[in-house]
C-alpha cells in the first residue's frame, strides 16, 4: 500500500507554528503598509492628518488586494492562496524622487501626490498587461538575483531609518531638530566618516 506524500506548499502546519507564521506575515505586511505612507507623506510635506488618511487608504487597499489574492476573481486575477498583500519598498525611492522633483518645480503637495498616484496606476495597468510575459521569464531570476534586489532596496532605505533614529535634519523624511541625547554621538560619527574619506 503506497502512502500519498503531501507537497510542502500544501502541508498544513501544526496550529502553534501556523499561528506564529501567520502573525509574522501580518506584522511584516503592516510595517510596510504604515512605513511607506509615512516616508512618502513626509516627502510630499503633507500634514499629519493627510498622512493618517494616506495610511488608512493604504491599509484599505491592502485588504482589498488580500481578498482578491486569497479568494481569486475569475481565472485571471488572484492566486487563491492565503497570503496578505502589503506594500513594497521598491517604489519608495522613485516616489520620493518624484515628490522632490514636483515640489522643486513649484507644484503643491496635492498636485505632487496626484502625479505619484497617476504614475502608480499607470504602472499597475502596464504590470497587468506584461504579467504573462514576466511569468515565463522567472527561470532567469534565481534566488541570488531576487535576494540581491531586496538587499539593494534595504540598503537604500537605511539612510531614511538612520535619519529617523537620530533626528538628522538631512533628507525628506528627517525631523528638523536633532535629539540632544544623540547629538554628540552623531557628530563623532560624522567626524570619523570625514577622516576616513580624506
C-alpha positions, 0 to 999 in steps of 0.5 A: 500500500503506497502512502500519498506524500503531501507537497510542502506548499500544501502541508498544513502546519501544526496550529502553534507554528501556523499561528506564529507564521501567520502573525509574522506575515501580518506584522511584516505586511503592516510595517510596510503598509504604515512605513511607506505612507509615512516616508512618502507623506513626509516627502510630499510635506503633507500634514499629519492628518493627510498622512493618517488618511494616506495610511488608512487608504493604504491599509484599505487597499491592502485588504482589498488586494488580500481578498482578491489574492486569497479568494481569486476573481475569475481565472485571471486575477488572484492566486487563491492562496492565503497570503496578505498583500502589503506594500513594497519598498521598491517604489519608495525611492522613485516616489520620493524622487518624484515628490522632490522633483514636483515640489522643486518645480513649484507644484503643491503637495496635492498636485505632487501626490496626484502625479505619484498616484497617476504614475502608480496606476499607470504602472499597475495597468502596464504590470497587468498587461506584461504579467504573462510575459514576466511569468515565463521569464522567472527561470532567469531570476534565481534566488541570488538575483531576487535576494540581491534586489531586496538587499539593494532596496534595504540598503537604500532605505537605511539612510531614511531609518538612520535619519529617523533614529537620530533626528538628522535634519538631512533628507525628506523624511528627517525631523528638523531638530536633532535629539540632544541625547544623540547629538554628540554621538552623531557628530563623532560619527560624522567626524570619523566618516570625514577622516576616513574619506580624506 
